[in-house]
Amino acid sequence: MIKYILQNAPFIVPTTDGKLIEEHHGMASTGNPEVSIAHMVAPPKWSEPFQTPEFDEYTYIIKGKKQFIIDGETILLEAGQSIQIFKNTRVQYSNPFDEECEYIAICKPAFDFTKVHREE
């Protein structure tokens, strides 16, 4: 019986926008559908399209700042702050600032690209 999973080689999610995504636990890295944990670095001036995910997402900022637009409300998080965004909430993530933003993202259930529902 497996007692634990030690992650020494996270799955690097391929991106085209300069964002680093290292999934330590989740569907792509360990096959876990219950939760995903990823270390992220968003470059300056980065943004994603609006989306309405079918999972809760928790974000903890390690360094820099990150902007969230949640149902029309703009929220700014800085290092040491965290947020939980509930599933089925329309949100846009961005780093409109001049420095990179390093953070941890946790999704429950695990991140699944088919359940993000990004807008075009």
ZINOR-V617676 format. One record per run of one state. SS is the DSSP state (A for helix, B for strand, O for the rest). FROM is the first residue (numbers start at 0). TO is the last residue. Records with the same first field share a line. If there is no record, write none. Layout:
SS=FROM-TO, FROM-TO
This chain:
O=0-9, 12-18, 25-34, 42-44, 47-49, 52-54, 63-63, 70-71, 78-80, 85-88, 95-99, 108-111, 115-116, 118-119
B=10-11, 19-24, 35-41, 45-46, 50-51, 55-62, 64-69, 72-77, 81-84, 89-94, 100-107, 117-117
A=112-114
